[in-house]
Amino acid sequence: MTAHAASPGEEIVRAACPHDCPDTCAMLVTVRRENGRRLAVKIAGDPEHPTTRGALCTKVSRYLERTYHPERLLHPLKRIGRKGEGRFVRVGWDEALDDIAARLKSIAAVDPQRIVPYSYAGTMGLVQGEAMALRFFHRLGASLLDRTICATAGAEALAYTIGTRTGPAMEAFADAKLVILWGTNAIASNLHLWSFVQQAKRNGAKLVAIDPWRSDTAEKCHQHIALLPGTDGALALGMAHVLIREGWLDRDYIERYTLGFEALAARAAEFPPARVAELCGITAAEVEQLARDYAHLRPAAIRLNYGMQRAAGGGNAVRAVACLPALAGHWRHPAGGVLLSSSGVAEVDAARLYRPELLAGRRPRTINMSAIGQALANAELPIEALIVYNSNPVAVAPDSRAVAAGFAREDLFTVVLEQFQTDTADYADYVLPATTQLEHVDVHKSYGHLYVLANNPAIEPLGEALPNTEIFRRLAAKMGFAEPCFAESDDELAAQAFRRDGATAHVTWPRLKAAGWQRLDVPQPYAPFAEGAFPTPSGRCEFHSQALADLGLDPVPNYVPPAEVADPALAARFPLAIISPPARNFLNSTFVNVKSLRDAEGEPTLQIHPQDAAARGIGDGDRVRVFNDRGEFELTARVTDRARPGVVVALSIWWKKLARDGRNANEVTSQRLTDIGRAPTFYDCRVEVTRR
């Protein structure tokens, strides 16, 4: 599949970035033939794609280093050492799959629910993500996985408020007069949105960052509001309080397109700026000014990110923020509103792609991936086999000590599909080599923009690596699954990905493959709720949600304090809050093993405010111990006012095996879940720090 001009003997292949980032970039991969095989020699952003605009982030611009990494897994491996040691021998595919199938058949004969898949967004592709995998697990009758580790608190909160996951188009941020970057370090994790925000800044817009940490993004904004972790809901309700008190409301919009204003007004009355200031650790003047700006700088766009939902009250916090554009009428404008995710616009055809009918009426139990440590320790509902793909739970799941203990069980049969020998792969009984994005077919939607993308394979799979789809096809055959859907090719899977109506009605796989990307069929400019039409039960923005009331939950957004602050004894023992936002050169635990990127990141460090450091006798460069009742880890202290008093910052997520002490920040995080969405509370975490 060629595109644009290529040098003689070279070809340019259209591809898509697969990683867990809202930008979902369109890529151009230059290949040539050497010794009879295709070799990728360059990777670049597609200059014609309206959001990529020719640029890739630092991480993905080095994707060739990852694809051709000397430590790529290229052959199936079987464990010979103790779990966690990472000692394996090479075996053939048939030997590995025969043994895996025999073990799974034996367990399934007793209860297939004792087999659990564990996966997330190692690839965001709809084909290599879950297409063939979910068919396999549905046919098997395995436990279902509640994939909560990132987005469900915010996604469900939006569903209860505006009915879907969408917001202003990424490009529209350039036209905003106020941009609030709420809990997002866009420079590190939403680079292309940042370019549009910079356009807005050049056009006179005010930029406000709301973040406990003065990130690279916050440093480049006009104002940084450094609130305490987990208090975002209080700040949003404080803004609503001022808007209502001052009458800075779009009363016509409220009357026509919202439900429950009086209930929200009563709730907001409980959050005057003085109280909000005390809860959030900021000043009342900051609350007043933020509300004033939000009312008068029009249109105002809020980029809301997932970090702020990772506390006990994360769902309520998202609900509170999502009410603000309707109060002030910012949804009327293409550059107004709130964007947490745009993924609801491109609807996946889940029935065709994942084949739930293969369950044949069975209703397996559901395991919450954010509490996998607890699930692996549950003797009453035992997990006997775990199939891990597109994830690295030993590094990324909360309460890491409990997770590692579960993976270390000798009676647990574990299979890991991977590109590298990660922390999780070290615990596997079998490691099966998976392809990278340059070696397989896939199709992508985005949670940051309004385009769908195709990924065409640029090179043949290296070694004996296979796409996830092919691994599950072969394993299905070994299990005796004869349904025709297990024989479908990756191109056939890609053709089934999207619904044939709505915004994807015009998308066909042959056309998408050839073009590389297509805009969703939505109006341009895109102002989804300019005239209401919210896809909620009432058709309005629901300040009061009857659906939440029916579940016995508060129907009106409220402030739910961080759980580890609400316990005074715990807060006294562990007086510092810790957050672990993404390191600029990593993406979750991906890219940590790419040496050039790890060298750029340096080593695991803990940013600590000078006041907190002085109180503990800690100097810049000292080795420090971070601990609570769940665990501990060690880092090098960086004494800096980028961390606010009372909060320490450990940029993450390091592979544990690549950290000096073999641990990372998830040693101290908990398996507690959020108020809405059953999601993890990574940033609702108290610790103490001492000098080593």
Secondary structure, 3 states (H helix, E strand, C coil): CCCCCCCCCEEEEEEECCCCCCCCCEEEEEEEEECCEEEEEEEEECCCCCCCCCCCCCCHHHHHHHHCCCCCCCCCEEECCCCCCCCEEECCHHHHHHHHHHHHHHHHHHCHHHEEEEECCCCCCHHHHHHHHHHHHHHHCCCEEECCCCCHHHHHHHHHHCCCCCCCCHHHHHHCCEEEEECCCHHHHCHHHHHHHHHHHHCCCEEEEECCECCHHHHCCCEEECCCCCCHHHHHHHHHHHHHHHCCCCHHHHHHHEECHHHHHHHHCCCCHHHHHHHHCCCHHHHHHHHHHHHHCCCEEEEECHHHHCCCCHHHHHHHHHHHHHHHCHHHCCCCEEECCCCCCCCECHHHHHCHHHHCCCCCCEEEHHHHHHHHCCCCCCCCEEEEECCCHHHHCCCHHHHHHHHCCCCCEEEEEECCCCCCHHHCCEEEEECCHHHCCEEECCCCCCEEEEECCCCCCCCCCECHHHHHHHHHHHHCCCCHHHHCCHHHHHHCCECCCHHHCCCCHHHHHHHCEEECCCCCCCCCCCCCCCCCCCCCEECCCHHHHHCCCCCCCCCCCCHHHHCHHHHHHCCEEEECCECCCCECCECCCCHHHHHHHCCCEEEECHHHHHHCCCCCCCEEEEECCCCEEEEEEEECCCECCCEEECCECCCHHHCCCCCCHHHCCCCCECCCCCCECCCCCEEEEEEC
